[in-house]
Amino acid sequence: MKLIDNITKYVAYITALILALLVMLIVYDATSRYLFSEGSTALQELEWHLFDVVILLSIAYTLRNNAHVRVDIFYERFAPKTKAFINIFSFIFFVLPLSFLIIYIGIGFVELSYVQHEASSDPGGLKYRWIVKSLMPLAFILLALQAFKELFADIKRWREL
């Protein structure tokens, strides 16, 4: 189980580096566009692709750190055993099925993009869209692994309380 946490942690480190790169890219793009009237479709698309990377690869890390969205005004008032039960229920009936569905659909989505040599329709846009699209199933594989780890931890916690 420590392996899953470590994978999630190192993917988060990579994501943080990509986020720093994204910030520098945005500053460069905005500066060149507004000060020098030079713009690049490829740079703008790269910004969107890097933003996708940051969002998708942060999902498992968010779950690992218990920072995901939920109705905290109710959840925080529950007893620890109730919280563990809600987490178990959520993982079994929501997180894992949704993850498996997105992995299943996403693989075909990436395959189709690869086979069709999907590229930007804009002149000067980026090619190889399948690369960024492949992050969708990868992100949900990481999420499913982290969800299994959290599920087993919550089952153990629920039994002990």
C-alpha positions as CSV (number, residue, x, y, z in Angstrom):
1,M,0.0,0.0,0.0
2,K,3.0,2.3,0.6
3,L,3.9,1.8,-3.1
4,I,0.6,3.3,-4.2
5,D,1.1,6.3,-2.0
6,N,4.7,6.7,-3.3
7,I,3.5,6.5,-6.9
8,T,0.9,9.1,-6.3
9,K,3.4,11.3,-4.5
10,Y,6.0,11.2,-7.3
11,V,3.3,11.8,-10.0
12,A,2.4,14.9,-7.9
13,Y,6.0,16.0,-8.0
14,I,6.1,15.7,-11.7
15,T,2.7,17.6,-11.9
16,A,4.2,20.4,-9.8
17,L,7.1,20.8,-12.2
18,I,4.7,20.8,-15.1
19,L,2.6,23.5,-13.3
20,A,5.7,25.6,-12.9
21,L,6.5,25.1,-16.6
22,L,2.9,26.1,-17.4
23,V,3.2,29.3,-15.4
24,M,6.4,30.3,-17.2
25,L,4.8,29.4,-20.6
26,I,1.8,31.6,-19.9
27,V,4.0,34.5,-18.8
28,Y,6.1,34.1,-22.0
29,D,3.0,33.8,-24.2
30,A,1.2,36.8,-22.7
31,T,4.4,38.9,-22.8
32,S,5.1,38.1,-26.4
33,R,1.4,38.7,-27.4
34,Y,0.8,42.0,-25.6
35,L,4.2,43.6,-25.7
36,F,5.5,42.4,-29.1
37,S,2.2,41.5,-30.9
38,E,3.6,38.0,-31.5
39,G,1.3,35.0,-30.8
40,S,1.5,31.3,-31.4
41,T,-1.4,28.9,-31.7
42,A,0.9,26.0,-30.8
43,L,1.9,27.8,-27.5
44,Q,-1.7,28.5,-26.6
45,E,-2.7,24.8,-27.3
46,L,0.3,23.7,-25.3
47,E,-0.9,25.8,-22.4
48,W,-4.3,23.9,-22.5
49,H,-2.6,20.6,-22.8
50,L,-0.3,21.3,-19.8
51,F,-3.4,22.5,-17.9
52,D,-5.0,19.1,-18.7
53,V,-1.9,17.3,-17.4
54,V,-2.0,19.2,-14.2
55,I,-5.7,18.6,-13.5
56,L,-5.7,14.9,-14.6
57,L,-2.6,13.9,-12.7
58,S,-3.7,15.7,-9.6
59,I,-6.9,13.7,-9.0
60,A,-5.2,10.8,-7.2
61,Y,-3.1,13.1,-5.1
62,T,-6.2,15.0,-4.0
63,L,-7.8,11.8,-2.9
64,R,-4.6,10.7,-1.1
65,N,-4.6,13.9,0.9
66,N,-8.3,13.9,1.6
67,A,-8.8,17.2,-0.2
68,H,-11.5,16.2,-2.6
69,V,-14.9,17.9,-2.9
70,R,-17.7,16.8,-0.5
71,V,-20.2,18.4,1.8
72,D,-17.9,19.1,4.7
73,I,-20.5,20.9,6.8
74,F,-22.1,17.5,7.4
75,Y,-19.1,15.2,7.1
76,E,-17.1,17.0,9.7
77,R,-19.8,16.5,12.3
78,F,-20.0,12.7,11.8
79,A,-18.4,10.2,14.1
80,P,-15.2,8.6,12.9
81,K,-16.9,5.3,12.2
82,T,-19.6,7.0,10.2
83,K,-17.0,8.9,8.2
84,A,-15.2,5.6,7.5
85,F,-18.5,4.0,6.4
86,I,-19.3,6.9,4.1
87,N,-15.9,6.7,2.5
88,I,-16.2,2.9,2.0
89,F,-19.6,3.4,0.4
90,S,-18.3,6.2,-1.8
91,F,-15.3,4.2,-3.0
92,I,-17.4,1.1,-3.8
93,F,-20.4,2.7,-5.5
94,F,-19.0,5.9,-7.0
95,V,-15.2,6.4,-7.3
96,L,-14.2,2.9,-8.4
97,P,-17.1,2.3,-10.9
98,L,-16.6,5.7,-12.4
99,S,-12.8,5.1,-12.7
100,F,-13.3,1.8,-14.4
101,L,-15.8,3.3,-16.8
102,I,-13.5,6.1,-17.8
103,I,-10.6,3.8,-18.1
104,Y,-12.6,1.5,-20.4
105,I,-14.1,4.3,-22.5
106,G,-10.8,6.3,-22.4
107,I,-8.7,3.5,-23.9
108,G,-10.9,3.4,-27.0
109,F,-10.9,7.1,-27.1
110,V,-7.1,7.3,-27.2
111,E,-6.8,4.4,-29.7
112,L,-9.2,6.2,-32.1
113,S,-7.2,9.4,-31.7
114,Y,-3.9,7.6,-32.4
115,V,-5.3,5.6,-35.4
116,Q,-6.7,8.8,-37.0
117,H,-3.5,10.8,-36.3
118,E,-5.7,13.4,-34.6
119,A,-4.2,16.9,-34.6
120,S,-5.3,20.4,-34.0
121,S,-7.6,21.8,-36.7
122,D,-6.0,25.2,-36.3
123,P,-3.1,26.2,-38.6
124,G,0.1,26.0,-36.6
125,G,-1.6,23.9,-33.9
126,L,-0.2,20.8,-32.2
127,K,-0.1,17.3,-33.5
128,Y,-0.4,14.0,-31.6
129,R,-3.5,14.8,-29.6
130,W,-3.5,11.1,-28.5
131,I,-0.7,11.9,-26.1
132,V,-2.7,14.3,-24.0
133,K,-5.8,12.1,-24.4
134,S,-3.9,9.1,-23.0
135,L,-3.6,10.9,-19.7
136,M,-7.4,10.4,-19.1
137,P,-7.2,6.6,-18.7
138,L,-3.8,6.9,-16.9
139,A,-5.2,9.4,-14.4
140,F,-8.1,7.2,-13.6
141,I,-5.9,4.1,-13.3
142,L,-3.9,6.1,-10.7
143,L,-7.2,7.2,-9.0
144,A,-8.5,3.6,-8.9
145,L,-5.2,2.5,-7.3
146,Q,-5.4,5.2,-4.7
147,A,-9.1,4.5,-4.1
148,F,-8.3,0.9,-3.4
149,K,-5.6,1.8,-1.0
150,E,-8.0,4.3,0.8
151,L,-10.8,1.8,0.7
152,F,-8.7,-0.9,2.5
153,A,-7.5,1.7,5.0
154,D,-11.1,2.8,5.7
155,I,-12.3,-0.8,6.1
156,K,-9.5,-1.4,8.6
157,R,-10.4,1.9,10.4
158,W,-14.2,1.0,10.4
159,R,-13.5,-2.4,11.9
160,E,-11.3,-1.0,14.7
161,L,-13.8,1.6,15.8
